[in-house]
Amino acid sequence: MLGSEPFQTEKTLISDLFRQVLQLLRGEVRLAKAEVQEKLGTAKNGLVLIAVALVLALPTLFILMFAGVYGLIAAGLSPALSALSVGATGLLVSGLLAWLGLTKLSLEHLTPTRTLDQLKQDRALIEELVK
């Protein structure tokens, strides 16, 4: 029965290869889930920063406008220039907070790069094994 031994060996090799590829894919799925959860945590932090920026921006602008306008008018500036100066400062601070939050929501920060790199390596390995 020499003719059946190479067939059994090939069958065993193909079966082992298939099992290992499935194990590899399961591992990649677990890695992808973990990385996506990490990225969602980053996105959540970005959204929290944006929310805080919005909550702080409105009262900050109003308070700064009223206090700053009266203070600058008392110092001799015109009412229009006083309101513009104080409003611009409040917008600058809230804009900075919003920008920081938005950077955490960019696709660059949310892309599961480690998983994609690992999948590329796995693909190359599988292609090499199949040759």
C-alpha positions, 0 to 999 in steps of 0.5 A: 500500500505504498500508493496510499501513504503519500495521499495520507501524508498530503491529506494530513498536511492539508488538514493541519494547514487548514486547522492552523489557518483557522486558529490564526484567524480566530486569534486575529479576530480576538486581536481585532476585538481588543484593538477596536475596544481600545480605539472606542475608549479613545473615541469616548475620551475624545467625545467627553473632551468635546462635551466638556468644551461645549459645556464650559464654552457657553458660560465662559463666554457669557461670564467673560463677556460681561466681566471683561466688557465692564472691566475694559470699558472702565479702563477706557476702551470702547464697548465694542472693542471690549466685547470683541476682545473678551469674546475672542478669548472665550472662543479661543479656549473652547476652540482649543478644547474642541480641537483636542477632542476632535483629534482623538476622533480622527480615523488615524486614531481609530484605525486598528493598525496593529490588527491590519499589520498582523493580517498582512503578515498572516496573509504573506505567511499563508501565501508562502505555505500554500506555494 
